[in-house]
Amino acid sequence: MSNASQRAEVPDHVRADQVFEYDYFEDPRCGAHGEDVQRGIHSLHEDAPDIFYSPLNGGYWVVTRLDHQSKILPDTEHFSNKELDIPPSNSGNVMIPLNLDPPEHLPFRMVLMRNFDQKTIRAMEPQLRKWANKLIDKVIDEGSCEFAEQVGAAYPVSIFMELMGFPLERFEEFRSIVHEFFSGVDIPRRIEIQNTIIGIVSEYFDMRRREPRDDLMSKLVQEEVHGRKLTDDELNSIGFLLFLAGLDTVANTLTFTYNHLAQHPQIQKRLAEDPASIADFVEEALRRFSIVQQPRICIKDYEFEGVQFRAGDMVACPLALAGMDERKNENPEKFDIDRENRSHLAFSVGAHTCVGNYLARMEMRIFTEEWIKRIPSFQRVQSKPPKWRTGGVMALSDVHIEWPARS
């Protein structure tokens, strides 16, 4: 369900030539090329102003160019992270440190950075390879699978749940929660889901206080800011953020990537013959299939590139548009492993750059190394087209692929 029906009056500070309708949740452009949502949204670069005001979804600005997003996203003087819902939910449920602005956010961000630094993530490599092969083992003899949930989600989400200390038997339950959260539900239901997630993480933090284990939740219970332990509310807010990020984002990027790879045997051949190119393959996938639309709320009147932003205005930066910006990436719709001077904002930019970006890159690289070794040639089942969604995090579902089954 879309919130497009929440049509706003165009404010007086918005010029008529700056108005252009775009539905944050179900814009028809996104499905104009089947499941290639990023190619569909790319049409905004030709059809719309570089920065425009959409009266849909409660009314908000949309920033379409990489250079403009690169200035707005880190500008915490004028644009705050305190409201990240379009339309605004005003729920009071905070995701620490994402909803905090500098300098308040830094001590809490450092809590996460200590647990997602490169040394810690590198030590996870054997476990990442183990999970990749465990999931490949489950499907390889069948000669086919539904990639999005059986593999694309199962791989990073299982790693995340194990890292956090969540029981894997709740995998389907947790995935259904995040699917609904990002599906464009109305604000009252969105807040109900937020409260459900906070209730879940609170339950597990309480368990870890009583019975610590070797997992991230146990470590977070022991973390400190400003010389004191994190409060219950702070822990639950951090857990809320990790739940949403860990259960959905890498899964979606991986699924978009493999949906494309399954339709391009020449790329499969290249990766099989030149495994050293897999790191560049991952970076191109992050550019071509960025999935997040990052909101901000304007907190101070500001003139930028001929636009009059006013305090209280919501602003969306679809990161897919940054990667598809032909001013920064020549022929952006082409998937080019050897692309020079590649530019994208898949993990955002500035103080709120995704803390998990190193883990995400490593997961995608290791999974591809193991998959291509064992299933070097596969294809999409064309009779079963995928389904797509947009909203805060874009996603594909029902991605059916097949390969020659082993005898």
C-alpha positions in Angstrom: 0.0 0.0 0.0 1.3 3.5 -0.9 1.0 6.7 1.1 0.7 8.6 -2.2 -2.9 9.5 -1.2 -1.4 11.8 1.5 -1.2 14.6 -1.0 0.1 17.8 0.4 -0.6 21.4 -0.6 2.4 22.8 -2.4 4.0 25.3 0.0 4.3 29.0 -1.0 8.2 28.8 -1.1 8.1 26.1 -3.9 8.0 27.5 -7.4 5.6 25.9 -9.9 8.5 24.7 -12.1 10.0 22.8 -9.1 6.9 20.6 -8.6 7.0 17.1 -10.0 5.1 14.1 -8.8 7.1 11.1 -7.4 5.7 8.4 -5.2 8.3 7.4 -2.6 6.7 3.9 -2.3 5.1 2.9 -5.6 6.3 5.3 -8.3 5.3 3.8 -11.7 8.7 4.8 -13.2 10.4 2.3 -11.0 8.6 -0.6 -12.7 8.9 0.7 -16.2 11.7 -1.8 -17.0 10.5 -4.8 -15.1 12.4 -5.5 -12.0 15.2 -3.1 -12.9 14.0 -0.5 -10.4 17.2 1.5 -10.6 16.9 1.9 -14.4 13.3 3.0 -14.0 14.1 5.6 -11.4 16.9 6.9 -13.6 14.3 8.5 -15.9 14.0 11.2 -13.2 17.3 12.6 -14.4 15.7 13.3 -17.8 12.2 14.1 -16.8 12.4 16.1 -13.6 14.4 19.0 -12.2 17.6 18.1 -10.4 15.9 19.0 -7.1 12.1 18.9 -7.1 9.1 19.0 -4.8 6.7 16.1 -4.8 3.3 16.8 -3.2 2.7 13.0 -2.7 3.5 11.1 0.5 2.8 14.2 2.6 5.1 16.4 0.5 8.9 16.4 0.3 11.9 17.5 -1.8 13.7 14.9 -3.9 17.5 15.4 -4.7 18.5 13.5 -7.8 22.2 14.3 -8.4 25.2 12.8 -6.7 27.0 16.1 -6.2 23.9 17.7 -4.6 23.3 14.6 -2.4 27.0 14.7 -1.4 26.5 18.2 0.0 23.1 17.8 1.6 23.6 14.4 3.3 26.5 15.5 5.5 25.2 19.0 6.1 23.9 18.6 9.7 23.6 22.4 10.1 20.6 22.5 7.8 19.5 18.9 7.5 18.8 16.6 10.4 18.5 12.9 10.8 15.9 13.3 13.6 13.0 12.3 11.3 13.7 9.5 8.8 10.1 8.6 7.8 8.3 9.9 4.7 5.6 10.9 5.5 6.9 11.9 9.0 5.8 9.4 11.7 6.7 11.5 14.7 6.7 8.2 16.6 9.4 9.0 19.2 11.1 5.7 18.5 14.7 6.6 18.0 17.4 4.7 16.1 20.7 5.5 17.8 23.1 6.7 16.4 21.3 7.2 13.1 18.7 9.6 14.4 21.3 11.7 16.3 23.2 14.6 14.8 26.8 15.6 15.5 28.3 16.0 18.0 25.7 14.1 20.0 25.9 11.0 17.8 29.7 10.5 17.8 30.0 8.6 21.2 27.3 6.2 20.2 28.6 5.8 16.7 32.0 4.8 18.2 30.3 2.1 20.2 29.3 0.5 16.9 32.6 1.3 15.2 34.4 -0.7 17.9 32.4 -3.7 16.9 32.4 -3.2 13.1 36.0 -2.2 12.5 38.0 -3.8 9.8 40.1 -6.0 12.1 36.9 -7.5 13.7 35.2 -8.0 10.4 38.3 -9.6 8.8 38.3 -12.2 11.6 34.8 -13.2 10.5 36.0 -14.4 7.0 36.1 -18.1 7.8 32.6 -17.9 9.2 31.4 -16.0 6.1 32.8 -18.7 3.8 31.2 -21.4 6.0 27.8 -19.8 5.7 28.1 -19.3 2.0 28.9 -22.9 1.4 26.3 -24.1 3.8 23.6 -22.4 1.9 25.0 -23.5 -1.5 25.0 -27.0 -0.2 21.3 -26.8 0.4 20.4 -25.8 -3.2 23.2 -27.0 -5.5 21.8 -30.5 -6.1 18.3 -29.2 -6.9 19.5 -27.3 -9.9 17.3 -24.3 -9.0 16.2 -22.0 -6.1 14.2 -18.9 -5.2 17.3 -16.8 -4.7 15.9 -13.8 -2.8 14.9 -15.6 0.4 16.7 -19.0 0.1 20.1 -17.5 -0.5 20.1 -13.7 -0.9 18.5 -13.1 2.5 19.5 -16.3 4.2 23.2 -15.6 3.8 23.7 -12.1 5.3 20.7 -12.4 7.6 21.9 -15.7 9.1 25.4 -14.1 9.6 23.8 -11.1 11.3 21.5 -13.1 13.5 24.5 -15.3 14.6 26.5 -12.1 15.2 23.8 -10.5 17.3 22.9 -13.7 19.2 19.4 -14.1 17.8 18.1 -17.7 17.4 18.1 -18.8 13.8 14.7 -20.4 14.2 13.2 -16.9 14.2 14.6 -16.1 10.8 11.3 -16.2 8.9 9.5 -14.3 11.7 12.1 -11.5 11.7 12.2 -11.3 7.9 8.4 -10.9 7.7 8.6 -8.0 10.2 11.1 -6.1 8.1 9.3 -6.8 4.9 6.2 -5.2 6.3 8.1 -2.3 7.9 9.5 -1.3 4.5 6.4 -1.9 2.5 4.7 1.5 2.8 2.3 0.7 5.6 0.3 3.6 7.1 1.9 5.5 10.0 -0.1 3.8 12.9 0.9 0.4 11.7 4.5 1.5 11.1 4.7 2.6 14.7 3.2 -0.7 15.9 6.0 -2.6 14.0 8.6 -0.3 15.5 7.3 -1.1 18.9 7.4 -4.8 18.1 11.0 -4.6 17.0 12.0 -2.7 20.1 10.2 -5.2 22.3 12.2 -8.1 20.6 15.6 -6.4 21.1 14.7 -5.4 24.7 13.9 -9.0 25.5 17.3 -10.2 24.2 19.3 -7.5 25.9 17.6 -8.5 29.2 18.6 -12.1 28.5 22.2 -11.1 27.9 22.4 -9.1 31.1 21.5 -12.3 33.0 23.4 -14.7 30.9 26.2 -13.1 28.8 27.4 -14.9 25.6 30.0 -14.4 22.9 27.7 -12.2 20.8 27.2 -8.5 19.9 24.3 -8.0 22.2 26.3 -9.2 25.2 29.1 -6.8 24.2 26.7 -3.9 23.8 25.4 -4.4 27.3 28.9 -3.8 28.6 29.6 -0.8 26.4 29.9 2.7 27.8 29.4 6.3 26.7 30.5 9.4 28.7 31.9 7.1 31.3 28.7 5.2 32.0 26.9 2.1 30.8 24.3 2.5 28.0 20.8 3.0 29.3 18.0 0.5 28.5 16.5 3.1 26.1 19.8 3.6 24.4 20.4 -0.1 24.0 17.0 -0.7 22.6 17.4 2.2 20.1 20.7 0.8 18.9 19.1 -2.7 18.7 16.2 -1.2 16.7 18.6 0.2 14.1 20.7 -3.0 13.9 17.6 -5.1 13.5 16.4 -3.1 10.4 19.8 -2.7 8.8 21.0 -6.3 9.4 17.8 -8.1 8.4 17.2 -6.3 5.1 19.9 -4.2 3.3 22.6 -6.6 2.2 20.0 -9.2 1.4 18.4 -6.8 -1.1 21.6 -5.6 -2.7 22.7 -9.2 -3.2 19.4 -10.2 -4.7 19.3 -7.3 -7.2 22.9 -8.2 -8.1 22.3 -11.9 -8.7 19.1 -11.2 -10.6 21.3 -9.2 -13.0 24.1 -11.7 -13.0 21.7 -14.6 -13.8 20.8 -12.8 -17.1 24.4 -12.1 -18.2 26.4 -15.2 -18.8 29.4 -13.2 -20.1 29.8 -11.7 -16.6 29.6 -15.1 -15.0 32.3 -16.3 -17.3 34.5 -13.3 -16.5 34.2 -13.9 -12.7 34.9 -17.6 -13.1 38.0 -17.0 -15.2 39.2 -14.0 -13.3 38.3 -14.2 -9.6 40.5 -11.2 -8.9 37.8 -9.1 -10.6 35.2 -10.0 -8.0 36.0 -7.0 -5.8 35.4 -4.6 -8.7 32.2 -6.6 -9.5 30.9 -5.9 -6.0 31.7 -2.2 -6.2 29.9 -1.9 -9.6 27.0 -3.8 -8.1 26.8 -1.3 -5.2 26.8 1.6 -7.7 24.3 0.0 -10.2 22.0 -1.4 -7.6 21.9 1.0 -4.7 18.7 0.5 -2.7 18.3 3.1 0.0 16.3 6.4 -0.2 17.8 8.5 2.6 15.4 11.1 4.2 16.4 14.3 6.0 14.4 17.0 7.7 15.4 20.6 7.1 16.0 22.4 10.4 17.1 25.8 9.2 15.9 27.9 6.2 18.5 27.4 3.5 18.9 28.4 -0.2 20.7 25.8 -2.2 21.0 25.6 -6.0 18.0 27.8 -6.5 15.8 25.9 -4.0 14.3 27.5 -1.0 14.4 24.8 1.7 12.4 25.8 4.8 12.6 24.4 8.3 10.3 21.4 8.6 10.6 20.4 4.9 11.3 16.7 4.4 14.0 15.8 1.9 14.7 12.5 0.2 18.0 11.5 -1.4 17.5 8.3 -3.4 21.0 6.9 -3.5 20.2 4.9 -6.6 20.1 8.2 -8.5 23.6 9.1 -7.3 25.0 5.9 -8.8 22.9 6.3 -12.0 24.0 10.0 -12.5 25.4 10.2 -16.0 27.3 13.4 -14.9 29.4 11.2 -12.7 29.2 7.7 -14.4 29.3 7.5 -18.2 26.6 5.3 -19.6 25.3 4.5 -16.0 22.8 1.9 -17.0 25.6 -0.4 -18.2 27.0 -2.8 -15.7 30.8 -2.4 -16.2 33.2 -4.2 -13.9 36.1 -2.3 -15.5 34.5 1.1 -15.0 37.0 3.9 -14.3 36.4 6.6 -11.8 33.3 4.9 -10.5 31.2 7.1 -8.2 28.3 6.1 -5.9 26.8 6.8 -2.5 25.5 3.3 -1.7 26.5 3.7 2.0 25.7 7.4 2.1 28.4 10.0 3.0 29.5 12.1 5.9 29.0 11.5 9.6 26.2 8.9 9.0 28.1 6.7 6.5 26.9 3.2 7.1 28.9 1.6 9.9 28.4 -1.9 8.3 29.8 -1.0 4.9 33.0 -3.0 5.3 31.0 -6.1 6.4 28.6 -5.7 3.5 31.4 -5.5 0.9 33.1 -8.5 2.5 29.9 -10.6 2.5 29.2 -9.8 -1.1 32.7 -10.6 -2.2 33.1 -13.9 -0.3 29.6 -15.1 -1.3 30.4 -14.5 -5.0 33.8 -16.2 -4.7 32.2 -19.3 -3.3 29.1 -19.3 -5.5 31.0 -18.9 -8.8 33.4 -21.7 -7.8 30.5 -24.1 -7.3 27.8 -22.8 -9.6 29.7 -20.9 -12.4 26.8 -20.9 -14.8 23.1 -20.2 -14.0 20.2 -18.3 -15.4 16.9 -16.6 -14.5 13.7 -18.6 -14.9 12.1 -16.2 -17.3 8.6 -17.6 -16.8 8.7 -16.4 -13.2 9.4 -12.6 -13.1 10.5 -11.1 -9.8 8.4 -8.7 -7.8 9.7 -5.3 -6.6 9.1 -2.7 -4.0 10.6 0.7 -3.3 10.2 2.9 -0.2 13.0 3.5 2.2 14.8 0.4 1.1 14.2 -1.1 -2.4 13.9 -4.9 -2.7 13.2 -7.8 -5.1 11.4 -11.0 -4.3 10.6 -14.2 -6.1 13.8 -14.3 -8.1 13.9 -17.8 -9.5 17.2 -19.1 -11.0 18.3 -22.5 -12.3 21.5 -24.3 -13.4 22.5 -27.8 -14.5 21.8 -30.1 -11.6 24.7 -32.3 -10.6 24.3 -36.0 -11.3 
